[in-house]
Amino acid sequence: MPLNTSTAWRGARPLLLLTGIALVLPFGWRVVSVLGDCVGQGGNCALGELTADSYYLEAAWNTLWLSAVSALIGLAIGLGASIALLRMPRLERPVALMASLGANFSGVPLAVALLLLFGAQGVVTVSQQALGLTPWIDLQGMGGLLLAYVCFQAPLAALLLIAPVRMLDATLPDAAATLGAGPVLYWRRVGLPLLLPSAVEVFGLLFANAAAAFATPFALSGTAAHVLAVRIAALVSGDIFSQPELSAWLALVLFAMLATVLGATRWAAARLRQEPRP
């Protein structure tokens, strides 16, 4: 049976139905519930506590900049690795395999590996102290979280960008060289503009991957990790008492952040693909 648009939609209906039952319906019910509470209680609902306390707004800001910066760093490393593979095609399969492992090496295994290297008794930290140097990174701080995020963002970016880089017309570098353009000018004026739509979409995926990360920051810092995913879980479980209404509002903030970034990157990528090619 030929695969066309109608056939694809019919095949996707069971998955879409399951997604709606498992995700959309509970999410919609919770949104209506928290909004109804605020309408009924006025300024006494959890929204008032969210806007009045800068603690939770700071967690939202930390999530925003950590996700954006780690996505940009991971995108730069992944794009560089993907371009380098053009000169070493034999390494593409092993690099793709290692990138796949690295993209999934997060959570507790990544936290343990970083603690063994950069923790208080880690190999790098002890070596620096033996040389009279001050340890350069604190895994419990935001710098440690950024390092941990980059460790799984960069392999994921490389894995996603290998195919777009490989699909570039192989005759373009030769044509550019014939016109007197070197490799740097070729990538600046031709290669990177052609890859820009894919890079923008990959940035959106990396941002969402980092913003929704819970296991890695929790394994590194526990509930002291000041990001939205950990704050939501802490409010649901409750160190002293739970606050499900406030956690629901933080989940809405996280959803709005993800929807905005993903929508903006998809729109930007579509506009870039419509522009005339160089």
FIBAGU-243754 format. One record per residue (C-alpha): residue in one letter; x, y, z. Coordinates in Angstrom, 1 decimal. Layout:
FIBAGU-243754
   r        u        v        w
   A        X        Y        Z
...
end
This chain:
FIBAGU-243754
   r        u        v        w
   M      0.0      0.0      0.0
   P      1.5      3.4     -1.0
   L      2.2      5.8      1.8
   N      0.4      9.1      1.3
   T     -0.9     11.8      3.6
   S     -4.3     10.2      4.3
   T     -2.7      6.8      4.9
   A     -0.2      8.3      7.3
   W     -2.9     10.1      9.2
   R     -5.0      6.8      9.5
   G     -1.9      5.0     10.8
   A     -1.2      7.7     13.3
   R     -4.7      7.8     14.8
   P     -4.1      5.2     17.5
   L     -1.0      6.9     18.7
   L     -2.7     10.3     18.6
   L     -5.7      8.9     20.5
   L     -3.4      7.4     23.1
   T     -1.5     10.7     23.4
   G     -4.7     12.6     23.9
   I     -5.9     10.2     26.6
   A     -2.6     10.1     28.4
   L     -1.4     13.7     28.1
   V     -3.9     16.2     26.7
   L     -6.9     15.2     28.8
   P     -5.1     15.3     32.2
   F     -3.3     18.5     31.2
   G     -6.5     20.2     30.1
   W     -8.4     19.1     33.2
   R     -5.6     20.5     35.5
   V     -5.6     23.8     33.6
   V     -9.3     24.2     34.0
   S     -9.0     23.2     37.6
   V     -6.3     25.8     38.6
   L     -8.0     28.6     36.6
   G    -11.3     27.8     38.2
   D     -9.7     28.0     41.6
   C     -8.3     31.4     40.8
   V    -11.6     32.7     39.5
   G    -13.4     31.5     42.6
   Q    -10.8     32.7     45.1
   G     -9.7     35.9     43.5
   G     -6.2     36.9     44.6
   N     -5.9     34.2     47.2
   C     -5.1     31.4     44.7
   A     -1.7     29.9     44.0
   L     -1.1     32.4     41.2
   G     -0.8     35.2     43.7
   E      1.9     33.3     45.6
   L      3.7     32.6     42.3
   T      3.8     36.2     41.2
   A      4.6     37.6     44.7
   D      7.5     35.3     45.5
   S     10.6     35.9     43.4
   Y     12.0     32.5     44.4
   Y      9.8     30.7     41.8
   L     10.4     33.4     39.2
   E     14.2     32.9     39.7
   A     13.7     29.2     39.1
   A     12.0     30.0     35.8
   W     14.8     32.4     34.8
   N     17.4     29.7     35.7
   T     15.6     27.2     33.6
   L     15.4     29.7     30.7
   W     19.0     30.7     30.6
   L     20.4     27.2     31.4
   S     18.3     25.7     28.5
   A     19.2     28.4     26.1
   V     23.0     28.5     26.8
   S     23.4     24.7     27.0
   A     21.5     24.4     23.7
   L     23.7     27.0     22.0
   I     26.9     25.4     23.3
   G     25.7     21.9     22.4
   L     24.6     23.2     18.9
   A     28.0     24.7     18.3
   I     29.9     21.5     19.3
   G     27.5     19.2     17.4
   L     27.6     21.3     14.3
   G     31.4     21.3     14.4
   A     31.5     17.6     14.8
   S     29.1     17.0     12.0
   I     31.0     19.2      9.6
   A     34.3     17.5     10.6
   L     32.8     14.1      9.6
   L     32.6     15.3      6.0
   R     36.3     14.9      5.8
   M     36.3     11.6      7.7
   P     33.3      9.7      6.4
   R     34.6      6.4      7.8
   L     34.1      7.7     11.3
   E     30.4      8.6     10.8
   R     29.0      5.3     12.1
   P     31.2      5.0     15.3
   V     30.6      8.7     16.0
   A     26.9      8.3     15.5
   L     26.9      5.4     17.9
   M     28.9      7.3     20.5
   A     26.7     10.3     20.1
   S     23.6      8.1     20.6
   L     25.1      6.8     23.8
   G     26.1     10.2     25.0
   A     22.7     11.7     24.3
   N     21.1      9.1     26.6
   F     23.9      9.3     29.2
   S     22.1     11.6     31.5
   G     20.4     11.5     34.9
   V     22.1      9.4     37.7
   P     24.9      7.9     35.5
   L     26.0     11.3     34.3
   A     25.8     12.8     37.8
   V     27.9     10.0     39.3
   A     30.5     10.4     36.5
   L     30.7     14.1     37.1
   L     31.0     13.6     40.8
   L     33.8     11.2     40.4
   L     35.6     13.8     38.3
   F     34.7     17.1     39.7
   G     33.1     16.3     43.1
   A     34.7     17.2     46.5
   Q     36.7     14.0     46.3
   G     36.8     13.8     42.5
   V     39.9     13.0     40.5
   V     40.2     16.4     39.0
   T     39.4     18.3     42.2
   V     42.0     16.3     44.3
   S     44.6     16.8     41.6
   Q     44.0     20.5     41.5
   Q     44.2     20.7     45.3
   A     47.5     18.7     45.3
   L     48.9     21.3     42.8
   G     47.7     24.2     45.0
   L     45.0     25.2     42.6
   T     41.4     26.2     43.4
   P     38.8     23.8     41.9
   W     37.4     25.5     38.9
   I     33.8     24.3     39.1
   D     31.2     23.7     41.7
   L     28.8     20.9     40.7
   Q     26.2     22.1     43.2
   G     26.0     25.5     41.5
   M     24.6     26.7     38.2
   G     28.0     26.2     36.5
   G     27.9     22.5     37.4
   L     24.4     22.2     36.0
   L     25.5     23.9     32.8
   L     28.4     21.5     32.4
   A     26.1     18.5     33.0
   Y     23.5     19.8     30.5
   V     26.2     20.3     27.8
   C     27.4     16.7     28.3
   F     24.1     15.3     26.9
   Q     23.2     18.3     24.7
   A     26.3     18.2     22.5
   P     26.0     14.5     21.5
   L     22.3     14.9     20.8
   A     23.0     17.9     18.6
   A     25.7     16.0     16.7
   L     23.3     13.1     16.2
   L     20.5     15.3     14.8
   L     22.8     17.3     12.5
   I     24.8     14.5     10.9
   A     22.0     13.9      8.3
   P     21.4     17.6      7.3
   V     25.2     18.1      6.9
   R     25.5     15.0      4.8
   M     22.6     16.1      2.6
   L     24.4     19.2      1.4
   D     25.3     19.1     -2.2
   A     28.8     17.7     -2.5
   T     29.5     19.8     -5.6
   L     29.1     23.1     -3.7
   P     32.6     23.2     -2.1
   D     34.2     22.5     -5.5
   A     32.1     25.2     -7.2
   A     33.0     27.7     -4.4
   A     36.7     26.8     -4.8
   T     36.4     27.3     -8.6
   L     35.1     30.8     -7.9
   G     38.0     31.5     -5.5
   A     36.3     30.9     -2.2
   G     38.2     29.1      0.5
   P     36.7     26.7      3.1
   V     36.0     29.4      5.6
   L     34.2     31.7      3.1
   Y     32.3     28.7      1.7
   W     30.9     27.7      5.1
   R     30.2     31.4      6.1
   R     28.4     32.3      2.8
   V     27.0     29.0      1.6
   G     27.2     26.0      3.9
   L     26.0     27.6      7.2
   P     23.1     29.5      5.6
   L     21.8     26.3      4.0
   L     22.1     24.5      7.4
   L     20.5     27.4      9.3
   P     16.9     26.1      9.2
   S     17.9     22.7     10.5
   A     20.1     24.3     13.2
   V     17.2     26.5     14.4
   E     14.9     23.5     14.7
   V     17.7     21.5     16.5
   F     18.1     24.4     18.9
   G     14.4     24.2     19.8
   L     14.6     20.5     20.5
   L     17.8     21.0     22.6
   F     16.0     23.8     24.6
   A     13.1     21.5     25.3
   N     15.4     18.7     26.2
   A     17.2     20.8     28.8
   A     14.1     22.6     30.2
   A     12.3     19.4     30.9
   A     15.4     17.6     32.4
   F     14.7     16.4     36.0
   A     16.9     13.4     36.7
   T     20.3     15.2     36.0
   P     19.8     18.3     38.2
   F     18.1     16.3     41.0
   A     20.9     13.7     41.0
   L     23.5     16.4     41.2
   S     21.9     18.7     43.8
   G     18.7     17.2     45.0
   T     15.9     19.6     45.8
   A     18.5     22.4     46.0
   A     18.6     22.5     42.2
   H     16.8     25.7     41.5
   V     15.1     24.8     38.2
   L     11.5     24.5     37.3
   A     11.4     20.7     36.9
   V     12.9     20.1     40.3
   R     10.7     22.8     41.9
   I      7.5     21.2     40.5
   A      8.5     17.8     41.8
   A      9.4     19.2     45.2
   L      6.0     21.0     45.5
   V      4.2     17.8     44.5
   S      6.0     15.5     47.0
   G      6.5     18.2     49.6
   D      9.4     18.3     52.0
   I      7.0     19.4     54.7
   F      3.6     19.8     53.0
   S      2.6     19.5     49.3
   Q      1.3     22.4     47.2
   P     -0.2     20.8     44.2
   E     -1.9     24.1     43.0
   L      1.4     26.0     42.9
   S      3.1     23.1     41.2
   A      0.4     23.1     38.6
   W      1.0     26.8     37.9
   L      4.8     26.2     37.6
   A      4.0     23.4     35.1
   L      1.9     25.9     33.1
   V      4.9     28.3     33.1
   L      7.1     25.5     31.9
   F      4.6     24.5     29.2
   A      4.3     28.1     28.1
   M      8.1     28.5     27.9
   L      8.4     25.3     25.8
   A      5.5     26.1     23.5
   T      6.8     29.6     22.8
   V     10.4     28.5     22.0
   L      9.3     25.4     19.9
   G      6.7     27.5     18.1
   A      9.2     30.3     17.4
   T     11.9     28.0     16.2
   R      9.5     26.1     13.9
   W      8.2     29.4     12.5
   A     11.7     30.8     12.0
   A     12.9     27.6     10.3
   A      9.9     27.7      7.9
   R     10.6     31.3      7.0
   L     14.3     30.6      6.4
   R     13.5     27.7      4.1
   Q     11.2     30.0      2.1
   E     14.0     32.5      1.5
   P     16.0     32.4     -1.7
   R     19.0     30.1     -1.5
   P     22.5     31.7     -1.9
end
